[in-house]
Amino acid sequence: YVKAKYKFKPKFYSTQVEYKPIRSILVANRGEIAVRVFRACNELGIKSVAIYSKEDRAHIHRLKADESYLVGEGLAPVQAYLSVPDIIRICQDHHIDAVHPGYGFLSERHDFAQAIVDAGLRFIGPNPKVVQQMGDKVAAREAAVAAGVAVVPGTDGPVTTKEEAKEFCIKHGLPVIFKAAYGGGGRGMRVVRKMEEVEENFQRASSEALSAFGNGAMFIEKFIERPRHIEVQLLGDKAGNVVHLYERDCSVQRRHQKVVEIAPAPKLDIKIRDKMTEAAVKLAKYVGYENAGTVEFLCDDTGNFYFIEVNARLQVEHTVTEEITGVDLVQSQIRIAEGMTLPELGLSQHEIHPNGFAIQCRVTTEDPAKNFQPDTGRIEVFRSGEGMGIRLDGASAFAGAIISPYYDSLLVKVIAHSKDLQSSCAKMNRALREFRVRGVKTNIPFLLNVLENQKFLNGSVDTYFIDENPDLFK
Ligand code: ADP
């Protein structure tokens, strides 16, 4: 591909913050998100650097960067990308200025952020202390309470014994949800509806959390019935400015994991939106949040909303926000890390406006007919949906690509943008129907069922939607 000739040189230097240009960025990740960051680097005239595991030596993300280096030699596929000393060695050997963590892998590990800073490199994200505070869901809750943001009623701190768990349930009533303090990605959670199941479930959840996240600390929240998951995208700079870029609705979930995301949230009362974005900005200012981040809320049907967590990183669904605001979030992250302020970037709150509706479908190599079991193998035929209003973010989708069992099953993110929800859905539907994928199974038939569901088209679904509609699996 052709490297962008255009180099953006900021005209205004901040008076409060030192501006230090970044000349090269290593992305400590793989797949589509690595490519997403490389694209931003290429457009800004910044050298992009990939790392790859032995298993990924033929993967496309490697070829989309200016340079690429083998990481974690001798380690298992996922472990290779978690090899902090090796990543730092690569940065030092090749004079790299900054590291972007993407999502997943090391992106929420404060010790990684700290190791980057200690090595004299720049971490493209919040400062390591904030990463730590937000990564610990109990500490994040405490910060929200201190900032005056409503949280789901829950335990004040971590709960370590089944007796304490039972006590909470008796006092606050059922249902409740047990959550791993260091959990993520929809894992480490258990809903409990019967008193006799409290103790056993607590024990199980805690030992699961210990093996999955290396820490068995749990906390308990009241389970909100029929919530919508709505989250606010934020950007903060080094001068302490924070803006929001409106919200996304991520209520379409399977096993607490997002499948389809929409920006802005359909049919959200404007007063509630204002309160929610205000609460998110307040929390971010309170903790000194810098760079891109998301504050997640659950909304009940009476218009109350409750903080659940902060994701101190770029999210999979950042694309829909980019589409409706026209703001490149990854370029913004890089500029902020260089020391530019939001006003210098043209990102004061009054300059950010939502336009239309954007929707993202996560196309995965999973077979809906087999309970979404990941499918692997060689893609024999690949043709994608394209055309007006369609954006594709991917890295592993082409004829001849090998889908390995080692990493997550995201094949390509399809994003549709149009003037309203219905026309975005129509575009998405049309684009998904243009896809031809042979050799591996995908969840496209399932996504089409979602897009044709009347409730979904009306913009009135909550997090129970998939569970309550077995028709979607046909
Ligand atoms: P993770 O970090 O694993 O993504 P979250 O705390 O963001 O976990 O929760 C993921 C999803 O789980 C939410 O979007 C929601 O559907 C469900 N959930 C979490 N907490 C509650 C709660 N207190 N009541 C009802 N549903 C919840």
Residues whose N, C-alpha, C, O or C-beta is under 5 A from the ligand:
A	BS01	ADP	V152 I177 G183 G184 G185 G186 R187 E221 K222 F223 I224 H229 H256 I308 E309 T463
